[in-house]
Amino acid sequence: MQKNNSIFKYYLIAITILVIFGLLLKLIFANKIYYSLLPLLFFFVSVGTFARAVLAGYVLYPITWYILAVGIYFGLGLFGTTIPVSEYTTVMFGTLPNFIIDIFLINTISVIIICYLSNLNTELVTNVQINNGIKELKYASITLTIGYVIIKIIAFTNFENLLLKSLFDKYGYLSNALFFILGYLYFRIEKLYKIIVLLSLSAIYIIGVLSASKFQAIIPILSFAIALLNARLSFKNLIKLAIIIGFIFISTNIIVKTVRVNGNYSENNTLTNRLHILNDAYKSIIGNDIIIKTTPGKNGEDRVMSANLRKDYEMSSVIKSVLLRFETGTIQKFVYDQYNNGYPGDSFTRIFSAVIPRIFWANKPIVVDEGRIVNTLLYPGQTTSSAAVTYVSEAYWNKGFSGVIIVSIVIGIIFSLFNIFIKKFYNGNSSYSIIVFPIILYALSIEGWLGVTFLSNFIHITFLLILAILLNSIILYRKNLAK
């Protein structure tokens, strides 16, 4: 056991130096090409710190995964803006965006605040393990996971009833937490249970792909893999995890994109329809034409547009699609301009609606609609997509730089509280294992709305914590009876 936060302190020093360097570049150099180096340096510093933190035993702490997330979104993603990988960036802001330095400085100041507060007066215990009572959760975890898979297959299309949909989404959130427990148990359970766990994980992934949802497909695998890594921590296993998750993300990103552009794709597709669409996606990968759009002709007949999407699977296209997925600068610049030009956002006025469960408020507004509003403003004519902003962007859009500072302070304090929860593991308390991955996922959720992502997920974690306390009480009661 170690109690040493020096890795995170060095990270704070490093990115503070980058902020000072950025200010000097802004004041001294007129050539904006130097600006692209800052997010790239930030990316490498963040990923390097993440790797050091994991190998030092800080796998389960939110700050470790937050550093990885900001490295990807605020580092690699912002670097993608400078290339630029999005055609909208060039159209709206020119070929070499000169706003990169401002966005970089705002993002990095937020990171400094959050990292500082999350480590303030907190000694993090390394190599946290679950030693007692974890096997008692084996049967419950497997049963609940299988139940989720079965319901997901039966109710493949979206629930028309928003209340049922909300309850099932909560079940899905719980299943992600359960996959962490199953991953931790994996090296301790019988072969039959290992097969059941792997089949359940595969089924969830396939259903996620058929649902055209990268999140539903990848998150359970990530939960399972992090638990495996924590149980068998080594540099070799960390590299394996990075390669496997990277491959799964890239391939899933391409497949889901191909599914969505298919002319037969609709939110109301049946499972059979989606299987046919997935088959078309496979044909596209090997070079066959697929229908991407059907429009009415002059005489009312259907006019079919088809395309060969093979080029999307070439290495250069794959790299571009990854950068485009994490590219954040364009939308950040857009919402910053909205605020600075006197058109602030008002998403904060509806943020606390996420606290009230739909079971108590049947007509609760759909907070995700904020994403559709921004998407329509940024990309006129696109009415079906939903844009996701980072927490920094939304805070600035609503309240300017002061909003960024306030939101960063709140998130930093929340991370500090999460550290206390994770330290409970050092006593080997298996009941708290149910909140570990939700906390990690919370730290990874850089891209998302504060209401639907940060506040809503914090409420979910709070309920899971209550459940963990109840489980702990039951386990202790049974042990006392056994005596």
C-alpha positions in Angstrom: 0.0 0.0 0.0 1.2 3.5 -0.9 -0.2 6.9 -0.1 1.5 9.1 -2.6 -0.2 11.6 -4.9 3.0 12.8 -6.6 1.9 11.6 -10.0 -1.1 13.9 -10.1 0.9 16.7 -8.6 3.5 16.4 -11.4 0.6 16.5 -13.9 -0.7 19.7 -12.4 2.7 21.2 -12.7 3.1 20.1 -16.3 -0.2 21.4 -17.6 0.3 24.7 -15.6 3.5 25.1 -17.6 1.6 24.4 -20.8 -0.9 27.2 -19.8 2.0 29.7 -19.3 3.5 28.6 -22.5 0.2 29.1 -24.3 -0.1 32.6 -22.9 3.4 33.4 -24.2 2.6 32.0 -27.6 -0.6 34.2 -27.7 1.3 37.3 -26.8 4.6 36.8 -28.8 3.9 34.7 -31.8 1.6 35.9 -34.6 2.0 32.6 -36.5 -0.9 30.5 -35.4 0.6 27.3 -36.6 2.4 27.0 -33.3 -0.9 26.8 -31.5 -1.6 23.2 -32.8 1.4 22.0 -30.8 -0.3 22.8 -27.4 -3.2 20.4 -27.6 -0.9 17.7 -29.0 1.5 18.2 -26.1 -1.4 18.2 -23.7 -2.6 14.8 -25.2 0.8 13.1 -24.7 1.2 14.5 -21.1 -2.3 13.3 -20.2 -2.0 9.9 -21.7 1.5 9.4 -20.1 0.2 10.5 -16.7 -2.8 8.1 -17.1 -0.5 5.2 -17.8 1.8 6.0 -14.8 -1.3 6.3 -12.5 -2.7 3.0 -13.7 0.7 1.2 -13.2 1.1 2.8 -9.8 -2.2 1.2 -8.7 -4.7 4.1 -9.1 -6.9 2.2 -11.5 -10.2 2.7 -9.7 -10.0 6.4 -9.0 -12.0 8.8 -11.1 -9.2 11.3 -11.5 -7.1 8.7 -13.4 -9.8 8.3 -16.0 -10.7 11.9 -16.1 -7.1 12.7 -17.1 -7.3 10.2 -19.9 -10.6 11.7 -21.1 -9.4 15.3 -21.2 -6.3 14.1 -23.0 -8.4 12.6 -25.7 -11.1 15.4 -26.0 -9.2 18.5 -25.1 -5.9 17.3 -26.5 -6.3 14.9 -29.5 -9.8 16.3 -30.3 -8.6 19.9 -30.3 -5.6 19.0 -32.4 -8.1 17.5 -34.9 -9.7 21.0 -35.1 -6.4 22.5 -36.2 -6.0 20.1 -39.2 -9.0 20.5 -39.6 -10.8 17.1 -39.8 -14.3 18.7 -40.0 -15.4 20.5 -43.2 -17.6 22.8 -41.1 -14.5 24.1 -39.3 -13.0 25.3 -42.6 -16.3 26.8 -43.8 -17.1 28.6 -40.6 -13.6 29.6 -39.3 -11.0 29.2 -42.0 -8.3 26.7 -42.8 -6.1 27.4 -39.7 -8.4 28.2 -36.8 -6.9 31.0 -34.7 -9.2 30.4 -31.8 -7.4 27.2 -30.7 -5.3 29.0 -28.1 -8.3 30.5 -26.4 -10.2 27.2 -26.2 -7.1 25.4 -25.1 -6.5 27.9 -22.2 -10.1 27.7 -21.0 -10.1 23.9 -21.1 -6.8 23.6 -19.3 -7.7 26.0 -16.6 -10.8 23.9 -15.9 -8.6 20.7 -15.8 -6.2 22.3 -13.3 -9.1 23.3 -10.9 -10.7 19.8 -11.1 -7.4 17.9 -10.6 -6.4 20.2 -7.7 -9.6 19.9 -5.8 -10.0 16.2 -6.4 -6.6 15.6 -4.7 -6.9 18.3 -2.0 -6.3 16.8 1.5 -6.9 13.3 0.1 -4.4 10.5 0.4 -5.2 8.0 -2.3 -4.6 4.3 -1.4 -3.0 2.4 -4.3 -3.8 -1.2 -5.4 -7.3 -1.2 -4.1 -8.7 -4.7 -4.2 -12.0 -6.4 -3.2 -11.1 -9.2 -0.8 -14.2 -10.1 1.2 -17.7 -11.2 0.2 -17.3 -10.6 -3.5 -18.4 -14.2 -4.4 -21.8 -13.5 -2.7 -22.6 -11.1 -5.5 -21.8 -13.7 -8.2 -25.3 -15.3 -8.7 -27.1 -11.9 -8.4 -24.8 -10.3 -11.0 -25.1 -13.1 -13.5 -28.9 -13.4 -13.1 -29.5 -9.7 -13.5 -27.2 -9.5 -16.5 -28.9 -12.4 -18.3 -32.2 -10.7 -17.5 -31.1 -7.5 -19.1 -29.9 -9.3 -22.3 -33.3 -11.1 -22.6 -35.4 -7.9 -22.1 -33.1 -6.0 -24.5 -33.7 -8.6 -27.2 -37.5 -8.8 -26.7 -37.9 -5.0 -26.5 -35.4 -4.2 -29.2 -37.1 -1.1 -30.5 -37.5 1.9 -28.3 -40.2 1.9 -25.6 -43.1 4.1 -26.7 -43.8 4.7 -23.0 -41.2 7.1 -21.7 -41.5 5.8 -18.1 -40.8 2.3 -19.2 -37.9 3.5 -21.3 -36.5 5.5 -18.4 -36.7 2.4 -16.1 -35.0 0.2 -18.6 -32.3 2.7 -19.1 -31.7 2.6 -15.4 -31.5 -1.2 -15.7 -28.9 -0.8 -18.4 -26.9 1.6 -16.2 -26.9 -1.1 -13.5 -25.9 -3.8 -16.0 -22.7 -1.8 -16.8 -21.9 -1.8 -13.1 -22.5 -5.5 -12.9 -20.1 -6.3 -15.7 -17.4 -4.7 -13.5 -18.2 -7.2 -10.8 -18.2 -10.1 -13.2 -14.9 -8.9 -14.6 -13.4 -8.9 -11.1 -14.9 -12.4 -10.4 -13.8 -13.8 -13.8 -10.5 -15.3 -12.5 -12.3 -16.8 -9.5 -15.4 -18.5 -11.0 -16.0 -21.8 -12.6 -15.6 -22.4 -16.3 -19.3 -22.6 -17.0 -19.9 -19.2 -15.4 -17.0 -17.8 -17.5 -18.7 -19.0 -20.6 -22.1 -17.4 -19.5 -20.4 -14.1 -18.8 -18.6 -14.0 -22.1 -21.8 -14.9 -24.0 -23.7 -12.2 -22.2 -21.0 -9.6 -23.0 -21.0 -10.7 -26.7 -24.8 -10.5 -26.9 -24.8 -7.0 -25.3 -22.2 -5.9 -27.8 -24.1 -7.2 -30.8 -27.3 -5.7 -29.6 -25.5 -2.4 -29.2 -24.2 -2.5 -32.7 -27.7 -3.4 -34.1 -29.1 -0.5 -32.1 -26.5 1.8 -33.8 -25.3 2.8 -30.4 -21.5 2.9 -29.8 -22.1 3.6 -26.2 -24.3 0.5 -25.6 -21.9 -1.7 -27.5 -18.6 -0.5 -26.0 -19.3 0.5 -22.4 -20.0 -3.0 -21.0 -16.8 -4.3 -22.5 -14.9 -1.3 -21.0 -16.4 -2.0 -17.6 -15.4 -5.7 -17.8 -11.9 -4.9 -19.1 -11.1 -2.4 -16.4 -12.0 -5.0 -13.7 -9.7 -7.5 -15.4 -6.9 -5.0 -15.5 -7.3 -4.1 -11.8 -7.3 -7.8 -10.9 -4.1 -8.5 -13.0 -2.3 -5.2 -13.1 0.8 -5.0 -15.3 2.2 -2.9 -18.1 1.7 -5.8 -20.5 -2.0 -6.1 -19.6 -2.4 -2.3 -19.9 -1.1 -2.4 -23.4 -3.4 -5.3 -24.2 -6.3 -3.4 -22.9 -5.5 -0.3 -24.9 -5.1 -2.3 -28.1 -8.3 -4.3 -27.7 -10.5 -1.3 -26.6 -8.9 0.8 -29.4 -9.7 -1.9 -32.0 -13.2 -2.4 -30.8 -13.9 1.4 -30.7 -12.5 2.0 -34.2 -14.3 -1.0 -35.8 -17.6 -0.2 -33.9 -17.4 3.4 -34.9 -17.1 2.4 -38.6 -19.8 -0.2 -38.5 -22.3 2.0 -36.6 -21.7 4.8 -39.1 -22.4 2.4 -42.0 -25.6 1.2 -40.3 -26.8 4.8 -39.9 -26.3 5.9 -43.5 -28.1 2.9 -44.8 -31.2 3.9 -46.7 -33.3 1.4 -44.8 -32.2 2.6 -41.4 -34.9 4.0 -39.1 -35.3 4.3 -35.3 -38.4 2.0 -35.6 -36.5 -0.8 -37.4 -37.3 -4.3 -36.0 -34.5 -6.6 -35.0 -34.8 -8.5 -38.3 -34.5 -5.2 -40.3 -31.3 -4.3 -38.4 -29.8 -7.7 -39.1 -30.3 -7.1 -42.8 -28.8 -3.6 -42.5 -25.8 -5.1 -40.6 -25.4 -7.6 -43.5 -25.3 -4.6 -45.9 -22.6 -3.0 -43.7 -20.5 -6.1 -44.1 -21.0 -6.0 -47.9 -19.9 -2.4 -47.8 -16.7 -3.3 -45.9 -15.8 -5.8 -48.6 -16.5 -3.3 -51.4 -20.0 -3.8 -52.5 -22.5 -1.0 -53.2 -25.2 -0.4 -50.6 -28.3 1.8 -50.7 -27.6 4.9 -48.8 -30.7 7.0 -49.6 -34.1 6.6 -51.4 -35.8 9.7 -52.7 -38.9 10.2 -54.9 -38.3 10.7 -58.6 -40.1 13.1 -61.0 -42.9 10.6 -61.7 -43.3 9.5 -58.1 -41.1 6.5 -58.5 -38.3 5.8 -56.0 -34.9 7.0 -57.0 -32.2 5.0 -55.3 -28.8 6.4 -54.4 -26.1 3.8 -53.7 -22.5 4.0 -52.8 -19.4 1.9 -52.1 -18.1 2.9 -48.7 -15.0 0.9 -49.0 -12.9 4.1 -48.9 -14.2 4.7 -45.3 -12.2 1.7 -44.2 -8.8 2.8 -45.6 -6.2 3.8 -42.9 -6.3 7.5 -43.7 -10.1 7.5 -43.4 -10.1 5.5 -40.2 -7.6 8.0 -38.6 -9.7 10.9 -39.8 -12.9 9.3 -38.4 -11.3 8.8 -35.0 -10.1 12.4 -34.9 -13.5 13.6 -36.1 -15.3 11.6 -33.4 -13.3 13.4 -30.6 -13.1 16.8 -32.4 -14.3 19.4 -30.0 -13.0 22.8 -31.1 -15.7 23.6 -33.7 -18.7 23.3 -31.4 -16.8 25.0 -28.6 -16.0 28.0 -30.8 -19.6 28.1 -31.9 -21.1 28.2 -28.4 -18.5 30.6 -27.2 -19.4 33.0 -30.0 -23.1 32.6 -29.2 -22.4 33.7 -25.6 -20.0 36.5 -26.5 -22.4 37.9 -29.2 -25.3 38.1 -26.7 -27.0 34.8 -27.3 -26.3 32.8 -24.1 -27.6 29.3 -23.7 -30.4 28.5 -21.2 -29.8 24.8 -20.6 -29.0 25.6 -16.9 -32.6 26.6 -16.4 -33.7 22.9 -17.0 -30.7 21.2 -15.5 -32.3 20.2 -12.2 -35.2 18.4 -14.0 -32.7 15.5 -14.2 -33.0 15.1 -10.4 -36.7 14.2 -10.5 -37.4 10.7 -11.7 -39.9 10.4 -14.5 -42.1 8.1 -12.3 -42.9 11.3 -10.3 -43.0 13.6 -13.3 -44.6 12.0 -16.4 -44.2 15.0 -18.6 -40.6 15.8 -17.7 -38.9 17.5 -20.6 -36.3 15.5 -22.6 -33.0 17.2 -21.8 -31.4 15.6 -24.8 -33.3 18.0 -27.0 -30.6 20.6 -26.1 -28.3 18.6 -28.4 -30.7 18.8 -31.3 -31.1 22.6 -30.8 -27.3 23.1 -30.9 -27.0 20.7 -33.9 -29.6 22.6 -35.9 -27.9 25.9 -35.1 -24.4 24.6 -36.0 -25.4 22.5 -39.0 -28.5 24.0 -40.6 -30.7 21.5 -42.4 -29.7 18.6 -40.1 -32.8 17.9 -37.9 -32.3 14.3 -36.9 -28.8 14.4 -35.3 -27.9 15.6 -31.8 -24.8 17.5 -30.9 -22.9 16.8 -27.6 -21.0 19.6 -26.0 -18.3 19.3 -23.4 -19.1 20.4 -19.8 -16.7 23.4 -20.4 -18.6 24.4 -23.5 -22.0 24.3 -21.9 -20.8 26.2 -18.8 -19.4 28.9 -21.0 -22.4 29.0 -23.2 -24.7 29.7 -20.2 -22.5 31.8 -17.9 -19.3 32.6 -19.6 -15.9 32.1 -18.0 -17.4 32.4 -14.5 -19.7 29.4 -15.3 -16.6 27.4 -16.3 -15.0 28.1 -12.9 -18.1 27.3 -10.9 -18.8 24.0 -12.7 -15.1 23.0 -12.5 -15.2 23.6 -8.7 -18.3 21.5 -8.3 -16.9 18.6 -10.4 -13.6 18.7 -8.5 -15.5 18.4 -5.2 -17.5 15.5 -6.5 -14.4 13.7 -7.6 -13.0 14.3 -4.1 -16.1 12.6 -2.6 -15.8 9.7 -5.0 -12.2 9.2 -3.8 -13.6 8.6 -0.3 -16.0 6.0 -1.6 -13.3 4.1 -3.5 -11.1 4.0 -0.4 -13.8 1.9 1.2 -12.5 -0.9 -1.0 -9.2 -1.1 0.9 -11.2 -2.7 3.7 -12.3 -5.4 1.2 -15.9 -4.4 1.2 -17.5 -6.0 -1.8 -20.8 -4.2 -1.5 -19.3 -1.0 -2.7 -18.1 -2.7 -5.9 -21.4 -1.7 -7.6 -20.5 2.0 -7.7 -16.9 1.6 -9.0 -17.5 1.6 -12.7 -20.3 4.2 -12.6 -17.8 6.5 -11.0 -15.2 5.8 -13.7 -17.8 6.3 -16.4 -18.7 9.6 -14.7 -15.1 10.7 -15.0 -14.9 9.7 -18.6 -18.1 11.6 -19.6 -16.4 14.8 -20.8 -18.7 15.1 -23.7 -22.2 15.5 -22.5 -24.8 17.8 -21.1 -24.5 18.7 -17.4 -28.1 17.8 -16.7 -28.5 14.5 -18.6 -24.9 13.4 -18.0 -23.2 14.8 -14.9 -26.1 15.6 -12.6 -28.3 12.6 -13.7 -25.4 10.1 -13.4 -24.5 11.6 -10.0 -28.1 10.8 -8.8 -27.7 7.3 -10.3 -24.5 6.8 -8.3 -26.1 8.1 -5.2 -28.9 5.5 -5.5 -26.3 2.8 -6.2 -24.5 3.9 -3.1 -27.7 3.5 -1.0 -28.1 0.0 -2.6 -24.5 -0.8 -1.7 -25.1 0.2 1.9 -28.2 -2.0 2.0 -26.2 -4.9 0.5 -23.5 -4.5 3.1 -26.1 -4.6 5.9 -27.6 -7.8 4.5 -24.2 -9.4 4.2 -23.2 -8.5 7.7 -26.5 -9.7 9.0 -26.1 -13.1 7.3 -22.6 -13.4 8.7 -23.8 -12.7 12.2 -26.5 -15.3 11.8 -23.9 -17.8 10.7 -21.9 -17.3 13.8 
